[in-house]
Amino acid sequence: MAHILVVEDDDIVRMLAVDVLEELEHKVVEADGAEQALKVLRDDSQSLDLLFTDVALPVMDGRELAKQARRVRPQIPILFASGYAESIDVPEGMSVIGNPYSIDQLRNKVTAILR
């Protein structure tokens, strides 16, 4: 069981991702934006194995959130969701999934990252 932080400003999309990840028996923490996500990331008592974030977030986008996350937790794997997945260049240790994604795509991607 992994601990996953899901960051998505669209409530319905976030709920779907959380449901899929919980079905895989992962413990999920939700954030509706970067500010809330950074509070979780900075909480040393919070165990996290993966940051799953939408790229298109209000205020601070997912790429900037990833940079901030890596300052606090340098080793955390990061999975981006983007409607432009094929055009996103992601640094080492980070992955991308096309948005919209299917339940199977999300399941397979997260399982591969956490291996």
OpenMM code with the backbone's topology and positions (N, CA, C; nanometers):
from openmm import Vec3, app, unit

residues = "MET ALA HIS ILE LEU VAL VAL GLU ASP ASP ASP ILE VAL ARG MET LEU ALA VAL ASP VAL LEU GLU GLU LEU GLU HIS LYS VAL VAL GLU ALA ASP GLY ALA GLU GLN ALA LEU LYS VAL LEU ARG ASP ASP SER GLN SER LEU ASP LEU LEU PHE THR ASP VAL ALA LEU PRO VAL MET ASP GLY ARG GLU LEU ALA LYS GLN ALA ARG ARG VAL ARG PRO GLN ILE PRO ILE LEU PHE ALA SER GLY TYR ALA GLU SER ILE ASP VAL PRO GLU GLY MET SER VAL ILE GLY ASN PRO TYR SER ILE ASP GLN LEU ARG ASN LYS VAL THR ALA ILE LEU ARG".split()
positions = [
    Vec3(0.0845, -0.1183, 0.0000),
    Vec3(0.0000, 0.0000, 0.0000),
    Vec3(0.0894, 0.1252, 0.0000),
    Vec3(0.0655, 0.2109, -0.0967),
    Vec3(0.1409, 0.3355, -0.1065),
    Vec3(0.0549, 0.4515, -0.0570),
    Vec3(0.1210, 0.5592, -0.0173),
    Vec3(0.0544, 0.6828, 0.0226),
    Vec3(0.0695, 0.7814, -0.0931),
    Vec3(-0.0445, 0.8251, -0.1478),
    Vec3(-0.0444, 0.9079, -0.2683),
    Vec3(-0.1169, 1.0393, -0.2425),
    Vec3(-0.0525, 1.1488, -0.2825),
    Vec3(-0.1148, 1.2808, -0.2774),
    Vec3(-0.1701, 1.3125, -0.4152),
    Vec3(-0.3014, 1.3317, -0.4240),
    Vec3(-0.3685, 1.3641, -0.5494),
    Vec3(-0.4042, 1.5117, -0.5484),
    Vec3(-0.3538, 1.5855, -0.6479),
    Vec3(-0.3789, 1.7294, -0.6576),
    Vec3(-0.4548, 1.7572, -0.7877),
    Vec3(-0.5788, 1.8006, -0.7723),
    Vec3(-0.6663, 1.8240, -0.8875),
    Vec3(-0.7716, 1.9257, -0.8453),
    Vec3(-0.7877, 2.0341, -0.9223),
    Vec3(-0.8848, 2.1368, -0.8850),
    Vec3(-1.0273, 2.1030, -0.9270),
    Vec3(-1.0452, 2.0086, -1.0176),
    Vec3(-1.1788, 1.9662, -1.0593),
    Vec3(-1.2256, 1.8552, -0.9637),
    Vec3(-1.3294, 1.8848, -0.8868),
    Vec3(-1.3762, 1.7912, -0.7841),
    Vec3(-1.4112, 1.6534, -0.8387),
    Vec3(-1.4773, 1.6487, -0.9526),
    Vec3(-1.5210, 1.5209, -1.0091),
    Vec3(-1.4017, 1.4383, -1.0562),
    Vec3(-1.3082, 1.5018, -1.1235),
    Vec3(-1.1882, 1.4319, -1.1703),
    Vec3(-1.1066, 1.3818, -1.0513),
    Vec3(-1.0933, 1.4667, -0.9488),
    Vec3(-1.0194, 1.4268, -0.8287),
    Vec3(-1.0861, 1.3073, -0.7615),
    Vec3(-1.2187, 1.3113, -0.7514),
    Vec3(-1.2925, 1.2023, -0.6885),
    Vec3(-1.2717, 1.0714, -0.7638),
    Vec3(-1.2731, 1.0767, -0.8965),
    Vec3(-1.2508, 0.9576, -0.9781),
    Vec3(-1.1113, 0.8999, -0.9522),
    Vec3(-1.0103, 0.9858, -0.9545),
    Vec3(-0.8723, 0.9396, -0.9317),
    Vec3(-0.8582, 0.8783, -0.7932),
    Vec3(-0.9144, 0.9439, -0.6936),
    Vec3(-0.9067, 0.8933, -0.5560),
    Vec3(-0.9747, 0.7575, -0.5466),
    Vec3(-1.0933, 0.7430, -0.6066),
    Vec3(-1.1649, 0.6150, -0.6038),
    Vec3(-1.0816, 0.5034, -0.6652),
    Vec3(-1.0215, 0.5305, -0.7805),
    Vec3(-0.9392, 0.4287, -0.8483),
    Vec3(-0.8216, 0.3891, -0.7599),
    Vec3(-0.7529, 0.4872, -0.7045),
    Vec3(-0.6346, 0.4587, -0.6229),
    Vec3(-0.6713, 0.3871, -0.4930),
    Vec3(-0.7850, 0.4223, -0.4341),
    Vec3(-0.8285, 0.3531, -0.3127),
    Vec3(-0.8704, 0.2095, -0.3426),
    Vec3(-0.9271, 0.1859, -0.4606),
    Vec3(-0.9596, 0.0481, -0.5012),
    Vec3(-0.8342, -0.0375, -0.5110),
    Vec3(-0.7221, 0.0265, -0.5430),
    Vec3(-0.5936, -0.0435, -0.5492),
    Vec3(-0.5306, -0.0553, -0.4106),
    Vec3(-0.6073, -0.0146, -0.3089),
    Vec3(-0.5680, -0.0234, -0.1682),
    Vec3(-0.4555, 0.0716, -0.1300),
    Vec3(-0.4476, 0.1851, -0.2011),
    Vec3(-0.3529, 0.2890, -0.1629),
    Vec3(-0.4222, 0.3843, -0.0664),
    Vec3(-0.3433, 0.4470, 0.0194),
    Vec3(-0.3952, 0.5510, 0.1081),
    Vec3(-0.3795, 0.6827, 0.0321),
    Vec3(-0.4882, 0.7568, 0.0192),
    Vec3(-0.4878, 0.8777, -0.0637),
    Vec3(-0.5179, 1.0013, 0.0202),
    Vec3(-0.4380, 1.1049, -0.0046),
    Vec3(-0.4626, 1.2371, 0.0527),
    Vec3(-0.4986, 1.3270, -0.0652),
    Vec3(-0.6037, 1.4062, -0.0481),
    Vec3(-0.6505, 1.4929, -0.1565),
    Vec3(-0.6132, 1.6387, -0.1320),
    Vec3(-0.5866, 1.7091, -0.2415),
    Vec3(-0.5662, 1.8540, -0.2370),
    Vec3(-0.6327, 1.9138, -0.3599),
    Vec3(-0.6995, 2.0283, -0.3425),
    Vec3(-0.7688, 2.0900, -0.4555),
    Vec3(-0.6836, 2.1944, -0.5261),
    Vec3(-0.5585, 2.2079, -0.4830),
    Vec3(-0.4675, 2.3017, -0.5473),
    Vec3(-0.3292, 2.2933, -0.4856),
    Vec3(-0.2375, 2.3727, -0.5403),
    Vec3(-0.0978, 2.3670, -0.4993),
    Vec3(-0.0772, 2.4101, -0.3544),
    Vec3(-0.1496, 2.5121, -0.3098),
    Vec3(-0.1310, 2.5609, -0.1732),
    Vec3(-0.1620, 2.4514, -0.0712),
    Vec3(-0.2746, 2.3853, -0.0896),
    Vec3(-0.3132, 2.2757, -0.0003),
    Vec3(-0.2135, 2.1598, -0.0124),
    Vec3(-0.1679, 2.1310, -0.1329),
    Vec3(-0.0719, 2.0224, -0.1552),
    Vec3(0.0603, 2.0505, -0.0844),
    Vec3(0.1071, 2.1744, -0.0902),
    Vec3(0.2340, 2.2093, -0.0257),
    Vec3(0.2262, 2.1939, 0.1260),
    Vec3(0.1108, 2.2211, 0.1844),
    Vec3(0.0935, 2.1995, 0.3290),
    Vec3(0.1133, 2.0519, 0.3619),
    Vec3(0.0559, 1.9650, 0.2794),
    Vec3(0.0701, 1.8204, 0.3006),
    Vec3(0.2156, 1.7792, 0.2804),
    Vec3(0.2774, 1.8268, 0.1738),
    Vec3(0.4160, 1.7913, 0.1437),
    Vec3(0.5125, 1.8366, 0.2532),
    Vec3(0.4841, 1.9489, 0.3151),
    Vec3(0.5723, 2.0024, 0.4203),
    Vec3(0.5489, 1.9382, 0.5563),
    Vec3(0.4433, 1.8596, 0.5685),
    Vec3(0.4103, 1.7932, 0.6949),
    Vec3(0.4946, 1.6655, 0.7072),
    Vec3(0.5964, 1.6719, 0.7917),
    Vec3(0.6879, 1.5587, 0.8069),
    Vec3(0.6208, 1.4327, 0.8605),
    Vec3(0.5076, 1.4473, 0.9267),
    Vec3(0.4376, 1.3300, 0.9796),
    Vec3(0.3590, 1.2572, 0.8705),
    Vec3(0.3482, 1.3196, 0.7542),
    Vec3(0.2710, 1.2640, 0.6430),
    Vec3(0.3621, 1.1797, 0.5535),
    Vec3(0.3379, 1.0503, 0.5501),
    Vec3(0.4141, 0.9613, 0.4623),
    Vec3(0.3581, 0.9728, 0.3204),
    Vec3(0.4457, 0.9940, 0.2223),
    Vec3(0.4021, 1.0049, 0.0826),
    Vec3(0.4970, 0.9274, -0.0079),
    Vec3(0.4394, 0.8484, -0.0980),
    Vec3(0.5173, 0.7689, -0.1929),
    Vec3(0.5039, 0.8183, -0.3358),
    Vec3(0.4039, 0.9048, -0.3623),
    Vec3(0.3796, 0.9531, -0.4982),
    Vec3(0.2986, 1.0825, -0.4922),
    Vec3(0.3367, 1.1764, -0.5775),
    Vec3(0.2586, 1.2982, -0.5988),
    Vec3(0.1958, 1.2854, -0.7368),
    Vec3(0.0630, 1.2854, -0.7426),
    Vec3(-0.0113, 1.2793, -0.8687),
    Vec3(-0.0832, 1.4129, -0.8848),
    Vec3(-0.0397, 1.4929, -0.9809),
    Vec3(-0.0951, 1.6271, -0.9957),
    Vec3(-0.1335, 1.6603, -1.1397),
    Vec3(-0.2406, 1.7358, -1.1510),
    Vec3(-0.2775, 1.7924, -1.2801),
    Vec3(-0.1748, 1.9010, -1.3134),
    Vec3(-0.1440, 1.9173, -1.4403),
    Vec3(-0.0519, 2.0233, -1.4807),
    Vec3(-0.1225, 2.1581, -1.4731),
    Vec3(-0.2468, 2.1632, -1.5193),
    Vec3(-0.3219, 2.2890, -1.5255),
    Vec3(-0.3959, 2.3142, -1.3947),
    Vec3(-0.3260, 2.3791, -1.3010),
    Vec3(-0.3869, 2.4170, -1.1744),
    Vec3(-0.3914, 2.5698, -1.1667),
    Vec3(-0.4903, 2.6244, -1.0969),
    Vec3(-0.4927, 2.7694, -1.0799),
    Vec3(-0.3812, 2.8139, -0.9848),
    Vec3(-0.3422, 2.9367, -0.9919),
    Vec3(-0.2408, 3.0013, -0.9072),
    Vec3(-0.1007, 2.9485, -0.9376),
    Vec3(-0.0721, 2.8242, -0.9031),
    Vec3(0.0583, 2.7632, -0.9296),
    Vec3(0.0341, 2.6357, -1.0096),
    Vec3(0.0953, 2.6238, -1.1278),
    Vec3(0.0690, 2.5047, -1.2093),
    Vec3(0.1426, 2.3823, -1.1536),
    Vec3(0.1098, 2.2673, -1.2082),
    Vec3(0.1655, 2.1419, -1.1611),
    Vec3(0.3167, 2.1319, -1.1723),
    Vec3(0.3742, 2.1942, -1.2750),
    Vec3(0.5204, 2.1905, -1.2901),
    Vec3(0.5893, 2.2651, -1.1770),
    Vec3(0.5358, 2.3820, -1.1440),
    Vec3(0.5933, 2.4593, -1.0332),
    Vec3(0.5717, 2.3858, -0.9008),
    Vec3(0.4549, 2.3256, -0.8847),
    Vec3(0.4289, 2.2454, -0.7649),
    Vec3(0.5318, 2.1333, -0.7534),
    Vec3(0.5632, 2.0695, -0.8651),
    Vec3(0.6617, 1.9602, -0.8648),
    Vec3(0.7988, 2.0108, -0.8191),
    Vec3(0.8380, 2.1292, -0.8674),
    Vec3(0.9670, 2.1874, -0.8251),
    Vec3(0.9690, 2.2110, -0.6747),
    Vec3(0.8604, 2.2676, -0.6254),
    Vec3(0.8499, 2.2946, -0.4810),
    Vec3(0.8488, 2.1628, -0.4022),
    Vec3(0.7776, 2.0646, -0.4537),
    Vec3(0.7695, 1.9343, -0.3867),
    Vec3(0.9071, 1.8703, -0.3763),
    Vec3(0.9853, 1.8791, -0.4825),
    Vec3(1.1185, 1.8194, -0.4829),
    Vec3(1.2145, 1.8910, -0.3883),
    Vec3(1.1884, 2.0166, -0.3574),
    Vec3(1.2716, 2.0871, -0.2581),
    Vec3(1.2473, 2.0289, -0.1190),
    Vec3(1.1212, 1.9929, -0.0927),
    Vec3(1.0833, 1.9407, 0.0379),
    Vec3(1.1076, 1.7894, 0.0471),
    Vec3(1.0761, 1.7192, -0.0613),
    Vec3(1.0899, 1.5725, -0.0672),
    Vec3(1.1620, 1.5360, -0.1968),
    Vec3(1.2935, 1.5421, -0.1945),
    Vec3(1.3730, 1.5265, -0.3171),
    Vec3(1.3524, 1.3956, -0.3932),
    Vec3(1.3133, 1.2906, -0.3246),
    Vec3(1.3029, 1.1595, -0.3905),
    Vec3(1.1609, 1.1228, -0.4355),
    Vec3(1.0623, 1.2063, -0.4063),
    Vec3(0.9238, 1.1665, -0.4354),
    Vec3(0.8990, 1.1554, -0.5859),
    Vec3(0.8455, 1.0406, -0.6292),
    Vec3(0.8065, 1.0284, -0.7701),
    Vec3(0.6866, 1.1201, -0.7975),
    Vec3(0.6823, 1.1748, -0.9182),
    Vec3(0.5747, 1.2664, -0.9544),
    Vec3(0.5110, 1.2203, -1.0850),
    Vec3(0.3783, 1.2139, -1.0840),
    Vec3(0.3005, 1.1794, -1.2033),
    Vec3(0.2130, 1.2989, -1.2372),
    Vec3(0.2316, 1.3513, -1.3589),
    Vec3(0.1510, 1.4619, -1.4078),
    Vec3(0.0355, 1.4084, -1.4917),
    Vec3(-0.0796, 1.4734, -1.4826),
    Vec3(-0.1911, 1.4485, -1.5742),
    Vec3(-0.2026, 1.5726, -1.6621),
    Vec3(-0.2072, 1.5512, -1.7937),
    Vec3(-0.2145, 1.6650, -1.8852),
    Vec3(-0.2902, 1.6293, -2.0113),
    Vec3(-0.3690, 1.7245, -2.0577),
    Vec3(-0.4361, 1.7089, -2.1857),
    Vec3(-0.3385, 1.7171, -2.3024),
    Vec3(-0.2167, 1.7593, -2.2725),
    Vec3(-0.1122, 1.7720, -2.3745),
    Vec3(0.0065, 1.6831, -2.3399),
    Vec3(-0.0211, 1.5618, -2.2960),
    Vec3(0.0822, 1.4710, -2.2450),
    Vec3(0.1960, 1.4484, -2.3439),
    Vec3(0.1618, 1.4398, -2.4722),
    Vec3(0.2656, 1.4102, -2.5713),
    Vec3(0.3638, 1.5254, -2.5908),
    Vec3(0.3252, 1.6450, -2.5492),
    Vec3(0.4131, 1.7601, -2.5704),
    Vec3(0.4833, 1.8059, -2.4422),
    Vec3(0.4668, 1.7309, -2.3342),
    Vec3(0.5291, 1.7709, -2.2077),
    Vec3(0.6620, 1.6993, -2.1903),
    Vec3(0.7630, 1.7766, -2.1629),
    Vec3(0.8961, 1.7236, -2.1352),
    Vec3(0.9086, 1.7135, -1.9838),
    Vec3(0.9202, 1.5906, -1.9320),
    Vec3(0.9270, 1.5744, -1.7873),
    Vec3(1.0668, 1.5331, -1.7424),
    Vec3(1.1138, 1.5902, -1.6334),
    Vec3(1.2456, 1.5549, -1.5799),
    Vec3(1.2501, 1.4100, -1.5311),
    Vec3(1.3698, 1.3614, -1.5093),
    Vec3(1.3890, 1.2258, -1.4583),
    Vec3(1.3161, 1.2104, -1.3252),
    Vec3(1.2567, 1.0929, -1.3065),
    Vec3(1.1831, 1.0674, -1.1834),
    Vec3(1.0407, 1.1184, -1.1881),
    Vec3(1.0014, 1.1720, -1.3035),
    Vec3(0.8652, 1.2216, -1.3198),
    Vec3(0.8044, 1.1552, -1.4432),
    Vec3(0.6738, 1.1352, -1.4394),
    Vec3(0.6028, 1.0698, -1.5488),
    Vec3(0.4807, 1.1534, -1.5848),
    Vec3(0.4191, 1.1189, -1.6978),
    Vec3(0.2996, 1.1912, -1.7416),
    Vec3(0.1968, 1.0927, -1.7944),
    Vec3(0.0701, 1.1249, -1.7706),
    Vec3(-0.0412, 1.0461, -1.8228),
    Vec3(-0.1346, 1.1432, -1.8945),
    Vec3(-0.1852, 1.1018, -2.0091),
    Vec3(-0.2760, 1.1866, -2.0859),
    Vec3(-0.4083, 1.2058, -2.0138),
    Vec3(-0.4634, 1.3258, -2.0259),
    Vec3(-0.5896, 1.3580, -1.9629),
    Vec3(-0.6897, 1.3912, -2.0716),
    Vec3(-0.8012, 1.3257, -2.0858),
    Vec3(-0.8558, 1.2309, -1.9892),
    Vec3(-0.7879, 1.0940, -1.9992),
    Vec3(-0.7823, 1.0261, -1.8874),
    Vec3(-0.7218, 0.8928, -1.8810),
    Vec3(-0.8282, 0.7940, -1.8357),
    Vec3(-0.8083, 0.6692, -1.8737),
    Vec3(-0.9022, 0.5655, -1.8310),
    Vec3(-0.8597, 0.5122, -1.6945),
    Vec3(-0.9493, 0.4435, -1.6318),
    Vec3(-0.9197, 0.3807, -1.5027),
    Vec3(-0.8016, 0.2851, -1.5178),
    Vec3(-0.8021, 0.2063, -1.6258),
    Vec3(-0.6929, 0.1113, -1.6482),
    Vec3(-0.5598, 0.1823, -1.6716),
    Vec3(-0.5618, 0.2925, -1.7457),
    Vec3(-0.4378, 0.3669, -1.7700),
    Vec3(-0.3800, 0.4201, -1.6388),
    Vec3(-0.4656, 0.4752, -1.5551),
    Vec3(-0.4191, 0.5278, -1.4269),
    Vec3(-0.3651, 0.4141, -1.3399),
    Vec3(-0.4380, 0.3072, -1.3329),
    Vec3(-0.3953, 0.1918, -1.2527),
    Vec3(-0.2587, 0.1417, -1.2997),
    Vec3(-0.2426, 0.1234, -1.4304),
    Vec3(-0.1173, 0.0709, -1.4853),
    Vec3(0.0002, 0.1667, -1.4632),
    Vec3(-0.0239, 0.2945, -1.4824),
    Vec3(0.0825, 0.3947, -1.4681),
    Vec3(0.1311, 0.4010, -1.3224),
    Vec3(0.0361, 0.4081, -1.2290),
    Vec3(0.0729, 0.4170, -1.0882),
    Vec3(0.1440, 0.2907, -1.0429),
    Vec3(0.0956, 0.1764, -1.0861),
    Vec3(0.1601, 0.0493, -1.0492),
    Vec3(0.3038, 0.0453, -1.1017),
    Vec3(0.3248, 0.0901, -1.2240),
    Vec3(0.4600, 0.0909, -1.2832),
    Vec3(0.5526, 0.1864, -1.2077),
    Vec3(0.5037, 0.3011, -1.1693),
    Vec3(0.5864, 0.4000, -1.0985),
    Vec3(0.6267, 0.3485, -0.9605),
    Vec3(0.5350, 0.2823, -0.8931),
    Vec3(0.5591, 0.2404, -0.7541),
    Vec3(0.6393, 0.1111, -0.7436),
    Vec3(0.6713, 0.0476, -0.8530),
    Vec3(0.7489, -0.0775, -0.8487),
    Vec3(0.8871, -0.0548, -0.7975),
] * unit.nanometer
topology = app.Topology()
chain = topology.addChain("A")
for resn in residues:
    res = topology.addResidue(resn, chain)
    for name in ("N", "CA", "C"):
        topology.addAtom(name, app.Element.getBySymbol(name[0]), res)
